[in-house]
């Protein structure tokens, strides 16, 4: 038995994506398989354009995951912070804007 029972019973933090966590994990596992497939294509000297086509598909899939996570973040974390206080809401909006900037680079 653990010495600190408070941490044993503390609920995991809920994030905007929590309700869709299983779907996100399935999508990420599929993307992971696609990346392994590209590595196999390179190892087997596949045609460059075929490899690039698969890279584009992975980029599109990752983009979809990113947009979903961003939507979940705004709909949950930003909205909750804004309800807490204008300052907290403003900080979360800035955080989301910075994340969008990173995605667009």
C-alpha positions as CSV (number, residue, x, y, z in Angstrom):
1,X,0.0,0.0,0.0
2,X,1.2,3.5,-0.8
3,X,2.2,5.9,1.9
4,X,0.5,8.9,0.2
5,X,-3.2,7.9,-0.3
6,X,-4.1,11.4,-1.5
7,X,-2.3,11.0,-4.7
8,X,-3.6,7.5,-5.2
9,X,-7.2,8.7,-5.1
10,X,-6.8,12.0,-6.9
11,X,-8.7,12.0,-10.2
12,X,-6.8,12.4,-13.4
13,X,-7.0,15.9,-14.8
14,X,-9.7,16.2,-17.4
15,X,-8.7,17.8,-20.7
16,X,-10.8,18.8,-23.6
17,X,-10.0,15.6,-25.5
18,X,-10.7,13.3,-22.6
19,X,-14.1,12.2,-23.9
20,X,-12.5,11.4,-27.3
21,X,-9.3,9.9,-26.0
22,X,-9.9,6.4,-27.4
23,X,-10.6,7.8,-30.9
24,X,-7.4,10.0,-30.7
25,X,-5.4,7.0,-29.7
26,X,-6.8,4.9,-32.6
27,X,-5.9,7.6,-35.1
28,X,-2.4,8.0,-33.7
29,X,-1.8,4.3,-33.8
30,X,-3.0,4.3,-37.4
31,X,-0.5,7.1,-38.2
32,X,2.2,5.3,-36.4
33,X,1.6,2.3,-38.7
34,X,1.7,4.6,-41.7
35,X,5.1,5.9,-40.6
36,X,6.4,2.4,-40.2
37,X,5.1,1.6,-43.7
38,X,7.1,4.5,-45.1
39,X,10.2,3.3,-43.4
40,X,9.6,-0.1,-45.0
41,X,9.1,1.6,-48.4
42,X,12.4,3.4,-48.1
43,X,14.1,0.2,-47.0
44,X,12.7,-1.6,-50.0
45,X,13.7,1.2,-52.4
46,X,10.1,2.2,-53.3
47,X,9.5,4.8,-55.9
48,X,10.0,8.4,-54.6
49,X,6.6,9.7,-55.6
50,X,4.9,6.7,-53.8
51,X,6.8,7.6,-50.6
52,X,5.9,11.3,-50.9
53,X,2.2,10.4,-51.4
54,X,2.3,8.5,-48.1
55,X,4.1,11.3,-46.4
56,X,1.4,13.7,-47.6
57,X,-1.3,11.3,-46.2
58,X,0.5,11.3,-42.8
59,X,0.7,15.1,-42.8
60,X,-3.0,15.3,-43.5
61,X,-3.8,12.8,-40.7
62,X,-1.6,14.7,-38.2
63,X,-3.2,18.0,-39.3
64,X,-6.7,16.5,-38.6
65,X,-5.6,15.3,-35.1
66,X,-4.1,18.8,-34.4
67,X,-7.3,20.6,-35.4
68,X,-9.4,18.2,-33.3
69,X,-7.2,18.8,-30.3
70,X,-7.2,22.5,-30.8
71,X,-11.0,22.5,-31.1
72,X,-11.3,20.5,-27.9
73,X,-8.9,22.8,-26.1
74,X,-10.8,25.9,-27.1
75,X,-14.2,24.3,-26.3
76,X,-13.1,23.1,-22.9
77,X,-10.0,24.7,-21.5
78,X,-10.4,28.2,-22.9
79,X,-14.1,28.3,-22.2
80,X,-13.6,27.1,-18.6
81,X,-10.8,29.5,-18.0
82,X,-12.9,32.4,-19.4
83,X,-15.7,31.5,-17.1
84,X,-13.2,31.5,-14.2
85,X,-11.9,35.0,-14.9
86,X,-11.1,37.4,-17.8
87,X,-7.3,37.1,-17.0
88,X,-7.4,33.3,-17.0
89,X,-9.4,33.3,-20.2
90,X,-7.0,35.7,-21.8
91,X,-4.1,33.5,-20.9
92,X,-5.7,30.5,-22.4
93,X,-6.6,32.4,-25.6
94,X,-2.9,33.4,-25.9
95,X,-1.8,29.8,-25.3
96,X,-4.2,28.6,-28.1
97,X,-3.0,31.4,-30.4
98,X,0.6,30.4,-29.8
99,X,-0.3,26.7,-30.5
100,X,-1.9,27.8,-33.8
101,X,1.2,29.7,-34.7
102,X,3.3,26.6,-34.1
103,X,1.0,24.5,-36.3
104,X,1.2,27.0,-39.1
105,X,5.0,27.1,-39.2
